[in-house]
Amino acid sequence: MAIAYAYRVVYWRFMPHFLMIFAQICYSFLYFITEAAFDIGLNPHVYVTYRHILGGVAVFPFAYFLERKVRPKLRPVLFLEMCGLSLLGCSLTINMYFASMSCTSPTFITAVINTIPSITFVLAIVLRLEVVDIKNWRGRAKILGTLFSLAGVLIITLYKGPRVQSLQVSPLHMRSNPVPKNWIKGSILVVASCISWSIWFIWQAYALKRYPAPLSLTTWINCVGGVQSALITAFLQHKRAAWSVSLNMEFWSIIYSGILSCGLFIVAQIWCTKEKGPVFVTMFTPLSTMLVEILAFFLFGEELHAGSILGGVIVIIGLYLLLYGKEGDQVQKKSQEQSFPTCDEDKDAQVHEGTAAAK
């Protein structure tokens, strides 16, 4: 009995953390796999379309059988909301995101997307999804954590510092992209995707209240997003040859991102958003920056600068501070729920008292 109780406590407290850390590890490999596929010639818009369709197909059987009793009826208003979520979370945002990657580099992209936690935190405060009490240590920890993370991102992005000696022999080698880089276009696209992504995380918290079925919600987001992305691709890409995929890195990048990124990870993100809130989910984003830097240095022999190391340490400090404040909120919320019974509990108590009085 005690072991089962301890298991439930550990599950409640740390399972969201484990899921988000695992997701960021797999995302880090995704950046390099995707860049390799783009180097071969895979069109970014075609890639986004295929991966979301595959993600929807992969999650559909689980959503259909496991959520038959909890899935609400899809009314027209809910379907329009699904379309908006798909636009911000899949088709428009992801197309801008991977188009920016083809114009820049994975390390630059992962550095810039670390602004998502700060943007999401500000939006959550404005919409009162996050409560920040400056007089309380939890509120100060969350503010300091956000500022530290943003400072670390700025250091990684703007300051290089001395170069760390790279490995003489790298285990893996990637072809350089023959397409010329367009850093201005890529920077604009990635900043726009960060803003829309932050809005998407906030919107999820509201959508889950009206549609409390994470698997079904993931299926709808992927399928509708795949259709939207297909329309965008058809408008931007008129060559039919772009839709063909070779059985090499192009094919495996779609399989990897479709099943893991668009299937498993979106389900995990939606579940963690429901349990911990959108700010908690986005605060793990900086981990991918450090992991990409480490992988680029040890596996691919890319240069590593002191600014990246310093910024990464500051980002981790900020992440710990914010999670420290969030855990305090969870403890306070749990104690309040135990101190104040719900309406159903009050009603049951009244019925019990009335029955006792009648006897």
N, C-alpha and C positions, 0 to 999 in steps of 0.2 A: 504493500500500500504506500509506504513511504517512498519507495523507488519510483513508483508510478507518479506520485505527486511531484517528486524532484524532476522527473522527465518532463512533465507538463510545464514546470517553471522554466526549465532550460529551453524548452521548445518555444515558449512564448517570448522569452527575452532575447534569444540569440539566433533563432532560425532566420528571421529577416536579415540579420547581419551576414550570416553565412551565404544566403542566397544572393545578396547584392555583391559580396566579394567574389563569389564564383562567377557571377555574370560579368563583372569587370575583367576578370582574368580571361574569359573566353572572348570578350569584346576586343581585348588587346591583340589576340591572334587574328581576329577578323580584319583589323586595319591592314595588316601586311598581306593577308590572303587576297583581300579586295584590291589592294594596289597592284599586286602581281597579276590579277585578272585584267585590270584596266591596262596594264602595260602590254598584255598580249593583244588587246583590241576589244575587250568587252565594253559595250556601251553602258554608261552608268544608269541611264533611264530604263533601259531594258533589264538591267540587273535588278533594279528596285522593283519593277513590275513582277518579274519571275519570283523573286524571293518572298514577296508578300502573298502572292497566290499560293506558293508552296507552304508558307506558314499557316495560312487559313485552312488548307487541305489537311495539314498535319494535326491541327488542334481540333478540327471539326468532330471526329468520332468521339473524342473524350468529352467535348462540350455537349454533344447530342445525348449520350447515355448517362453521364454523371450529373447533369444539371436539368434533367427533365422536370423535376418537382420544384425547383427553385427559380427556373428561368421565367421571367415575366413575359407577357404577351407583347410582341413588338408592334407598338402603335406608330402611326405616321410621325408623330412628334419625336418619338424615340429614334426612329430611323433617320430623321434629319439630324439628330444629335450624333448618331453613328457616323454620318457623312462628314460632319464637322470634325469629329475626333479623328477620323481616317485622314482627312485633309491635313490636319496639323501634325498628327503623329506618324503618318506614313507617306502619303503621296507627295505633297508639296514639300514638307520639311526634309524628308529623306532624299528626295531628288536634288534639292539644293545642297544638302550635306555632302553627298557623294560626288556631285558635280564640282564642289569646292575642293574635294580631295584630289580630283584629276587635275586641278589647277595648282595645287600646292604640294603638301606632303603629309603623311600620317602624324608625324611629331607635331607639326604646326596645328593641325586640326584638333588633336587631342588636347593641346594646350588651350586653344580658344574655347572649346566647349566646356571648360571648367568654369566659365562664367554662368552656366546654367543654374547651379545651386544658389548663387547670389540673386539672380533674377527671380528664381522661383521663391526664394525666401521673402523678397520684397513684395511680390504679388500675393503670397500667402498672408502676409501681415495686413496688406490693404483689404483683402477679402475676408479677413478674420478667421482664416484657417489655422493660423499660428498666433499664439498669445505670447507677447514679450513684455515682461515686467522688469523694468530697469532696476527697481529696488531689490529684486530677487536674484539670487545667484544663478538660477536657471536662465533667466532672461539675459543676464550679462554674458553667460557662457555661450549662448546661441549667437549673440551679436558679435562677440569677439571671434568665435569660430568662423562666422561668415566673412569678417574682415580679414582674418588670417588667410583663409582660402583664396579670397580675391587677391590679396597681396602676393601670395605664392604664385598664382596664375600670371600676374603681371611680371613677376621676376622671370618665370620660365619663358614668357613670350618676348620680353623686351631686353633682358640682360643675358648675355652669353657667358662672359667671364673666360678664364683660362680653359684651354682644351685639355680634356683627360686623354691620356695616351690610349689609343684603341688597340684591340687585339691584333697580333701579327697575322694570324690565320683565323678567318671567320668560318664557323661550321656551315653557314648558308650564305648564298649570294643571290641578290635580286638584280634583275636587269634594270638599267635606268630607263626612265620613260622617255621615248624619243619625242613626245609631244611637248612643245615649249610651255613653260609654266606661265600662268597669268595670276600673279599674286594679288593684284588689286581686285579682280573679279572673284577670286577664291575667298578673299577676306570678307567681301560684302556678302557673299552667299552663306558663309559659315556663321557670320553674326546674325543674319536674318533667320537661319535655321535654329540658332540658340534661343532667340526670342520666341519663335513659334513653338519650339519644344517645351519651353518653360510654361507657356500657356496650356499646352497639352497635358502636362503633369498636373496642373491645377484643375483642369477640366475633368480629369479622371476622378478626382475626389468627389465631385458633384455627380458625375455619371454613375458611379457605383451605388449611390443612394437610390437612384431611380431604376437601375438595372443591376442588382446584386448577384451577378453571375459572371465571375472573372473569365472562365473558359469561353463562354458564349460571346462575351464582350470582345475577347481577343480574336475570335473567329470572325466576327463582323468587321472589326477594325482592319484586319488583314485582307479579307475578301473585297470589301468596299475600297480600301486603299489600293489594292492591286488593280481594280477596274479604273480608278481615277488616274493611277500612274500610267496605265496603258493608254488612256486618252491623252495625257501629257506627252508621252513618248511618241504617239502617232502624230501629234502636232509638231514636235521638235525634230523627229527623225523620220524621214520619208523613204529611206532605203530599206527594202525588205531583208537584205543580207544582214542588217544589224540585229535582227531577231534570232538569227541562228547562233547556237552555242556549241562550241567544240567540246569533246570529251577530254578536257585537260583542266587546267586551273580555273577556267571559266565555269565549267560545270560544277566542280567541287566547291567553289566559292558560293554559288547559288544554293547548293545543298546545305552547306554549313550555316550560312546566314539565314536561310529560310526556316530550317528546323529549329536551330538554337536561338538565333537573334529574334526572328519574327514569331516563333512559336513559344518555346520554353521561357525565354527571358521576358517577353511581354506579359505572360501569365504571372511570372514571379514579380514583376514590377507592379502590376495591378494589385496583386495580393498584398504586397508590402505597402502600397499606397493606402489600401483599405485598413491595414493593421497599424501603420506607423505614420502615415501622412505623406504628401508629395515632397516636402523638404527633406525628409529622411532618405527617400529614394535618390534624389538628385545629389545629395552630399557625398555619395560614393563615386561620383563621376571622376573626381581628380585622381583616383587610384589608377585609372586606365592610362593617364598621362605618365605616371612613374613607371608603370609596367611596360608601356610602349618604348620609353627611353631605355629601360634595362634590356628589353629584347633587341632593340635596334643596336645597342652597344655590344652585347655578348654574342648574339646570333648572326647579325648582319654586318658587323664591323663599322657601323656608322659612328660619327663623332659624338662625344658626350662632353658637355661643358659644365663648369662649376655652377653656373647660374641655374641649370636644370636641377642639379642636386640640391642646392640651397632652396630653390622654389618648391621642390618636392617635399623637403622636410617641413617647410612652413605650411604647405597644404595639409600634410598629415596632422600637424598640430591643430590646425583649424578644424579638420574633420573630427578629431577626438573631442575638442571643446564643444562642438555643436552636438555630437552624439551624447556627450555627458549631460548637456542641458536637456536634450530630448528624453533621455532615460529618466531624468528627474520629473519631467512632465508625465511620463507613463506611470511612475510610482504614485504621484499625486492623484492622477485620474483614477487609478485602481483603488486607492484608499478612499476616495470620495464615493466611488460606486459601492464599496463595502459599507461605508458609513450611512449612505442615504439609499434606501431601497427604491426600486423602480415602481412604476405605477401598478404593474401586474402584481408585484410583491405586496404592495399596500392593499390592493383589492383582495388578494388571497387572505391576508391577515384579517381584513374586515369580515370576510365570509366566515373565517374560522372563529372569530370572536362572536359573531351572530349565532353560529351553530352552538357554541358553548353556552351562550346565554339562554338559548331556547331549551337546552337540556336542563 
